[in-house]
Amino acid sequence: MTIHSTAIVDPGAELDSSVTVGPYAVIEKGVCIDADTIIETHAYLSGPLTVGRDNVIGAFSCVGAPPQDIHYKGEPTTLVIGNNNIIREYCSIHRGSPGGHGETVIGNNNMLMAYVHVAHDCRLGDHVIMVNNATLGGHVEVGDRVTIGGMSAVHQFSRIGEYAFVGGMTGISMDVPPYVMVAGIRNDMQVRGINRIGLKRAGFSPDDIRKLGKAFILIFKTKDLLLQEALDKALKEIPDCEPVERLVDFFKTSQRSVIRLSSDDK
């Protein structure tokens, strides 16, 4: 274990022997860090917090702080971070709240760029990219391989479906369907199209991308259909396609409004 002489590590913290802790970092009691994780200079980690393997927690980041919830009274909540994540400088990630899941969860292979904020009870999947200054309100769910552009803000309790792309400086106040690109500010949010480049890079077949494009036209562009009619028609006309089924299911399971306004509706 490599711990700089100026770092402060509470005896109640549990660090694997291969962990590196940089100058002036602070690690409190209740923090558990697995193998080959690097804690950079001036990072502040408080528990209960579990950090997996091969993570990098950047300079001046604040990880595991109590939730910014006026109802929080010191109850034992937690933050769980998976493996191979890059958390850059000045990021803040807060523990869960008693009124939520009681835990905040960061999956694997994610990149949180500088000044990103992840609030209490959020759940991030795998391979998520959050660009500088992107902010998640409490209880937000982010699917696998989502990209959230810089200076974007996501309203509490919103969901962002897998493989979605959120443009920079977007204000999200509704659920974002999987596989699509969105941009805009709150009530002016618009679906711009299928995230074809992201899907291609992720290994989706040309046939599945074509079928998602057809479903996109039915759900987002065919304005003479009610939403339920559009969803039913998509399943009927594009059978046996798992991505289309997941797109339809996202709408059906949403507890909030799902953005459906497309860029040519105005």
Secondary structure, 3 states (H helix, E strand, C coil): CEECCCCEECCCCEECCCCEECCCCEECCCEEECCCCEECCCCEECCCEEECCCCEECCCCEEEECCCCCCCCCCCCEEEECCCCEECCCCEEECCCCCCCCEEEECCCCEECCCCEECCCCEECCCCEECCCCEECCCCEECCCCEECCCCEECCCCEECCCCEECCCCEECCEECCCEEEECEHHHCEEEEECHHHHHHCCCCHHHHHHHHHHHHHHHHCCCCCHHHHHHHHHHHCCCCHHHHHHHHHHHHCCCCECCCECCCC
